[in-house]
Amino acid sequence: MSLNKIEIAQQFRLLQDHICGELERIDGKATFREDLWDRKEGGGGRTRIIRHGGVIEKGGVAFSEVYGPVSEMMKKQLGLDGNEFFATGVSIVLHPGNPFVPIIHMNVRYFELDSGVYWFGGGIDLTPHYIDESQAALFHKQLKQTCDKYDGSFYPKFKSWADDYFFNQHRDETRGIGGIFFDHLSASEKAGKEDLFSLCIDLGKLFPLIYEEQVDFGKNKPFGERELLWRNLRRGRYVEFNLVYDRGTKFGLLSGGRTESILMSLPEMAAWEYDFHVEENSPESKTLSLLHKGKIWTT
């Protein structure tokens, strides 16, 4: 029997459970609050929020399973060709308190139309407030190892896709150091439907492992008002991307999703200083110099 949407949704629920348990362990202080919600057109989800922890200032791990008619707005804005849709996935964003611990995002999702068309999407990307090139290289190496289990072409293709996708065009800078991103991925000669689903699950299992390493690098580093201001400015750029460009945000709002859950990706505090300039040869200027497409972090 081929993999079906009900089995995929159930495994995504279990993935949410696993990740939340691991993140509570990594944080060491806070626990998740859960909100169950229903979508009147069909489906619903579980939004779990963690706040004011030992590491995480604000974070969310959301599961959703929504379905129903493809609205005219969805057809127009999202280019969907079908009458009924089914979508399920897990989405995560974590905003740490310490400026030397990066923001991290992960998303894995499955989408199906009544026409028989389906695809997987997702990825993991890292947004350090201060970029450490050795940490960035380790992060990318682990993503490459996971992708290479399925297809040697996946990592370079998905890495380039992430560079292009997580890009603030109006700032001419990447959101962070990228990672991998893929969308509208369906079966090929090298990777069948089950393989693509396994890739999504593997990335979900990898997520807390790679984030714990990133947390350990920075959670005990001292910081002051300068670093906090820079953290909040970088959070502001993160907000700009999510509200202007992010496809998941647009799909959630256009499909009638729960607004609180869709906007869980936004930090508790962010800043926009008018005409802000960094000092030359500062840690902040180094970070800005690395926010460009096409940088090779690992071989």
C-alpha positions in Angstrom: 0.0 0.0 0.0 1.4 3.4 -1.0 1.9 6.1 1.6 -1.3 8.1 2.2 -2.1 11.5 3.6 -3.5 10.2 6.9 -0.3 8.3 7.6 1.8 11.3 6.8 -0.2 13.5 9.1 0.0 11.0 12.0 3.8 10.8 11.6 4.0 14.6 11.6 2.1 14.7 14.9 4.6 12.2 16.4 7.4 14.4 15.1 6.0 17.4 16.9 5.9 15.4 20.1 9.5 14.3 19.7 10.8 17.8 19.0 8.9 19.4 21.8 10.3 16.9 24.3 13.8 17.4 23.1 13.5 21.2 23.2 12.3 21.2 26.8 15.3 19.1 27.7 17.7 21.5 25.9 16.1 24.6 27.4 16.2 23.1 30.9 13.6 25.5 32.4 10.4 26.2 30.3 7.7 23.8 29.1 5.4 24.1 26.2 1.8 25.4 26.4 -0.5 23.8 23.9 -3.4 25.4 22.0 -5.7 23.1 20.0 -7.6 24.9 17.2 -10.1 24.0 14.5 -10.5 25.5 11.1 -14.2 26.0 10.2 -13.6 24.9 6.5 -11.9 21.7 7.6 -9.1 20.5 9.8 -7.2 22.1 12.6 -4.0 21.8 14.5 -1.9 21.9 17.7 0.2 25.0 18.4 2.8 24.7 21.1 4.5 27.8 22.5 7.5 28.0 24.9 8.5 31.3 26.5 11.0 32.8 29.0 13.1 29.7 29.3 16.7 29.0 30.1 17.6 29.4 26.5 14.5 30.2 24.5 12.9 33.6 24.9 10.0 32.6 22.6 9.5 29.7 20.4 6.8 27.6 18.7 6.3 24.1 17.3 3.1 23.9 15.3 1.4 21.0 13.7 -1.5 21.5 11.3 -3.7 19.3 9.2 -6.1 21.4 7.1 -8.3 20.6 4.2 -11.3 21.7 2.2 -12.3 23.6 -0.9 -9.7 25.5 -2.9 -11.0 29.1 -2.7 -10.9 31.5 -5.6 -8.4 33.6 -3.7 -6.2 30.5 -3.2 -6.4 29.8 -6.9 -5.5 33.3 -7.8 -2.8 34.1 -5.3 -1.2 30.6 -5.0 -1.9 29.2 -8.5 -3.6 26.0 -7.3 -5.4 23.9 -9.9 -7.9 21.8 -8.1 -11.2 21.8 -6.2 -10.1 20.3 -2.9 -6.8 20.4 -1.0 -5.2 18.7 2.0 -2.1 20.1 3.7 -0.2 19.0 6.8 3.1 19.8 8.4 5.2 20.8 11.3 6.7 24.3 11.6 9.2 25.6 14.1 10.8 28.9 15.0 12.9 29.5 18.1 14.1 33.0 19.2 16.8 32.6 22.0 17.5 35.2 24.6 21.3 35.2 24.3 22.5 37.1 21.2 25.2 34.4 20.7 22.6 31.7 20.2 21.0 31.8 16.7 17.4 31.9 15.6 16.5 28.6 13.9 13.6 27.7 11.7 12.4 24.3 10.4 9.4 23.3 8.3 8.3 20.1 6.8 5.0 19.8 5.0 2.9 17.7 2.6 0.3 19.1 0.2 -2.2 17.2 -2.0 -4.9 18.2 -4.4 -7.9 16.2 -5.4 -6.5 16.1 -8.9 -3.8 13.7 -7.6 -1.0 16.2 -7.6 1.0 16.2 -4.5 4.3 17.6 -3.2 6.6 17.8 -0.2 8.3 20.9 1.0 10.4 22.1 3.9 14.0 22.7 5.1 16.0 24.1 8.0 17.8 27.4 8.1 19.8 29.2 10.7 19.9 33.0 11.4 22.8 33.9 13.8 22.8 37.4 15.2 26.6 37.0 15.2 28.0 34.6 12.6 30.7 32.2 13.6 32.0 30.6 10.4 33.0 27.3 12.1 29.5 26.9 13.6 28.0 27.7 10.2 30.2 25.0 8.5 29.1 22.4 11.1 25.5 23.2 10.5 25.8 22.9 6.8 27.8 19.7 7.0 25.1 18.0 9.0 22.4 19.0 6.5 24.5 17.8 3.6 25.0 14.4 5.3 21.3 14.0 5.7 20.5 15.0 2.1 23.2 12.8 0.7 21.5 9.7 2.1 18.8 10.2 -0.6 20.4 12.0 -3.5 23.8 13.6 -3.9 22.3 16.4 -5.9 19.9 17.4 -3.1 22.2 19.4 -0.8 23.7 21.8 -3.5 20.3 22.3 -5.1 18.4 22.8 -1.8 21.2 25.0 -0.4 21.0 27.3 -3.5 17.2 27.3 -3.1 17.5 28.4 0.5 20.0 31.2 -0.5 17.4 32.5 -3.0 14.4 32.0 -0.9 15.6 33.4 2.5 16.6 36.7 1.0 15.4 40.2 1.9 15.4 41.7 -1.5 14.7 45.2 -0.2 17.8 44.9 2.0 20.0 43.0 -0.5 21.0 40.5 2.2 20.2 36.9 3.1 18.1 36.3 6.3 21.0 34.4 7.8 23.4 31.7 6.8 20.7 29.8 4.9 20.5 26.0 5.1 18.3 24.0 2.8 14.9 24.7 1.3 12.8 22.7 -1.0 9.2 23.0 -2.3 6.9 21.2 -4.8 9.0 18.1 -4.5 7.4 14.9 -5.9 8.7 11.5 -6.8 11.5 11.1 -9.3 13.6 8.2 -10.5 16.1 8.6 -7.6 13.6 9.4 -4.8 10.1 8.1 -4.5 7.3 9.4 -2.4 8.3 7.3 0.6 11.9 8.5 0.2 10.8 12.2 0.3 8.7 11.6 3.3 11.6 9.8 5.1 13.8 12.8 4.2 11.3 15.1 6.0 11.2 12.9 9.0 15.0 12.6 9.1 15.3 16.4 9.0 12.8 16.6 11.9 14.8 14.2 14.0 18.0 16.1 13.1 16.6 19.4 14.1 17.0 19.2 17.9 20.4 17.6 17.6 21.9 20.4 15.5 20.2 23.1 17.5 21.6 21.7 20.8 25.1 22.0 19.4 24.4 25.6 18.3 23.0 26.4 21.8 26.0 24.9 23.5 28.4 27.2 21.5 26.7 30.4 22.7 24.4 30.0 25.7 27.1 30.9 28.3 28.7 33.8 26.5 28.3 37.2 28.3 26.5 40.0 26.6 25.4 43.6 27.2 23.2 46.3 25.8 25.1 46.6 22.6 24.6 42.9 21.8 20.9 43.0 22.8 20.3 46.0 20.5 22.0 44.1 17.6 20.0 41.0 18.4 16.8 43.0 18.2 17.8 44.7 15.0 18.5 41.3 13.4 15.1 40.1 14.7 13.6 43.0 12.9 15.1 41.8 9.6 13.6 38.4 10.4 10.2 39.9 10.8 10.5 41.8 7.6 11.1 38.6 5.7 8.3 36.6 7.3 5.7 39.3 6.7 6.8 40.3 3.2 8.1 37.2 1.5 7.3 34.0 3.4 5.1 31.6 1.4 3.9 29.7 4.5 2.7 32.9 6.1 0.9 33.8 2.9 -0.7 30.4 2.5 -1.8 30.3 6.1 -3.5 33.7 6.0 -5.1 33.1 2.5 -6.4 29.6 3.5 -8.1 30.8 6.6 -5.6 29.4 9.1 -5.4 30.5 12.7 -3.6 33.9 12.8 -2.0 33.4 16.2 -0.4 30.1 15.0 0.7 31.6 11.7 2.4 34.5 13.4 4.0 32.5 16.2 7.3 32.9 14.2 7.6 36.5 15.2 9.8 37.4 18.2 8.6 38.8 21.5 10.7 42.0 20.9 12.4 43.4 17.8 13.9 46.8 16.8 14.1 49.1 13.8 16.6 51.9 14.4 16.5 54.7 11.8 19.5 54.8 9.5 21.5 52.5 11.7 25.2 52.0 10.8 27.6 49.4 12.2 31.2 50.3 13.2 33.9 49.3 10.8 35.8 46.1 11.7 33.3 45.2 14.4 31.6 41.8 15.0 28.4 43.3 13.6 30.1 44.5 10.4 31.6 41.0 10.0 28.2 39.4 10.2 26.8 41.8 7.6 29.7 41.0 5.3 28.7 37.3 5.3 25.0 37.8 4.5 25.1 37.1 0.8 24.0 34.4 -1.6 26.3 31.7 -2.8 28.7 31.4 0.1 30.2 27.9 0.4 30.1 27.0 4.1 31.3 23.4 3.7 32.8 21.1 1.1 
